[in-house]
Amino acid sequence: MAALRKTAGIDGSTCVFEDIWKDGANCGGCIQVSYKGKSLKIMVTNKTGGDKNHLDMTPATWSKLTNGMTGGGVDGIKWKWIACPLPKKSPLQVHMHGGASKYWFAATIENITHRVKAVEVSSDSGKTWKATTLNDPNMWILKGTLPNDTAWVRVTSVNNKKVIVKNVALKSGVVTKATSNF
């Protein structure tokens, strides 16, 4: 699950139906939500029940969108995927999960401008890459172990842009920043 920081340009957060969530693949992605002429930029941060188009916004986000309406289930809400409006030079980051190490690579990609399609790991400075598998909730896991306490991580966005994060510390809870974003 993505943690929503107070970021200029992001108006709030929402949970989405499982089919939109896709095991966390869309976690941290942003959508533009419109209702009766008002439009907000919202980050997807969790999953919820409902139907294939269901959004479950925080009360504050819902109130902003609907000018203070309480309750939910209204018709006429439209949404689409957009680039997250993060500050220009805001790099993506690799956040190793609790318990992660060279023996268990488990990471979440955070601070993304576009949703993540693939994560690969290299233990030989980018000469070869091993694919990871996405597991709910938004945890990229490598099958097998790595020989060192650091590795390179290649992140591919849904629009096929790639960012390589060098010397990622394979330690529980550690965050390694890239030098760029998508």
N, C-alpha and C positions, 0 to 999 in steps of 0.2 A: 504494500500500500504506500502511496506517495504521501509525504508530509507536505502540506501546503504552507509555505512561508508567505509572509506578507510581501507581495511582489507587485510593484506598480504595473498596471496593465492587466493583471488577473483579478477578476471581479469576485471570485468565490470558487467553491468546489461542488462536486456532485458525485454520487455513486451511480453506477450504471448497471443495467441488466447483464446477466452472465454472458449472453451472446455478444454483447459489446465489449465486455471486460476481457474476454478471450484469455483466461488463465493469467491475467495481469499484463498481457502484451500491450494493452492500451492505457495502463496505469501511468499517470504523469503526463499523458497527452492532453491537449486543450481542444475545446469545442467552442464555437460561437453559437449561442442560444438566443433565439429571437421570439418575442411574444408581443403582439399588438404594437408594433413599431419600436419597441425597446430591444436592445441587443447587448448581451454581456459575453465576456470571454471568461470561460470557466475551466478549471482543471479537473480531470477525472482522477479520483483518489481512492475509490473502493468499489465493491460490487454490491448489488442488492437484488431482490426479487422483482417481479413485474413481468412485463411483456417485452418484445424485441426492441422497442424504442424507449423503454422506461428510463427516466432520469429521476434521481432522488436527491434533490439539492438540499443543502443546509438551510435551516429556516432564514438565516440572514441573506443568503444568495437568492432564495425564492422570493423573499420580500422585495429585494432590489429589482428583480425581473418583473414582478407583478404589481409593483407600486403598493405594497403592503397587504396584498391578498393573503388570507389564511387558508389552510387546507391545500388540496392538490387535485389532480385529476382533471385539469382543464384541457380543452381542445385548442389547437392553433399554435402550439409550441413547435418551432422548427429548430433544427440544429445541424451543424456540419463540423468536420474536423478542420482545425487551423493550426498554424505554427504557434507555439506558446510565446507570448510576448515578453520574453525575458530580456534583461539588459543586454546590449549589443555584444559585449565581450565576456559574457557569462559562460564559462566552460562546463561541459557535462562532467559528471563524476561517477566513479565506480565505488559503490559502498558495499564492502564485504559484510556478509551476514554474521550474526553471532555464531561462534564455533567454526567459522571458515578458517582454512589454512591451506598449505600446499597439498594436504591430503584430502581436502574437501573444498573445492572451489564453488562458492555460492555467493552470487552478487546481484545487486539491483543497480540499474543505471539510473541516475538521478539528474535533475536540473537539465532536462532535455527540451530542445525546441521542437523536435518532431518525435513521434512514437518510434520505438525500437523494434526492428524486424529480426535482427540476429546479433549474437555476441559470440566471439571466438577468442581463444586464448593461445598465446605462443610462449613457449619456454626457451626459444632460441632466437630472441630478438627479431621476430617477424619473418624468419625464413620459412617456417611451417606454422599452420594454424589448426587448432582443434575446435570443432563446433560444440557449443553448449546447448542445453535443452531448457526451455522455459517451463517452470513449475509455478503453480498458484501458491502464494500471491506474489507474482512479479519477481521470481527468483531464478536467475540463470545459473544452471548447475552443469559442471563438467563431469563426465563419467571418467573415473580414474584419478590418478594423482599426478602432481607436478614435481619436478626434481629440485626446484629452488623455492625460496621464500618470496620471490618477486616474479612477475610475468608481465607480458604485454597483453593488452586487451583491445580487440578491434570491435567497434560497435557500428552496426549498419542500421540506418533509419528506414522507415517505410518508403521513402523516395530514393533509396539506394545511395545516400551519402554515407561516407565512412569517416570515423574518427578513431585514431589509434592512441591509446593511453599507455605510455611507457612506464615501466617499473612500478606496477601496481603491487602494493604490499599485501601479501596473502595472509592477513591476520584478522582475527575476529573484530568486527566493528570499525575497521579502518576505512577512511574515505580517501581516495586518490583522485585529484582533479586532472582533467585533460588540459591541453593548451587551447582547445577550441570547442565548438559545438557544431551541430549540423548546419 
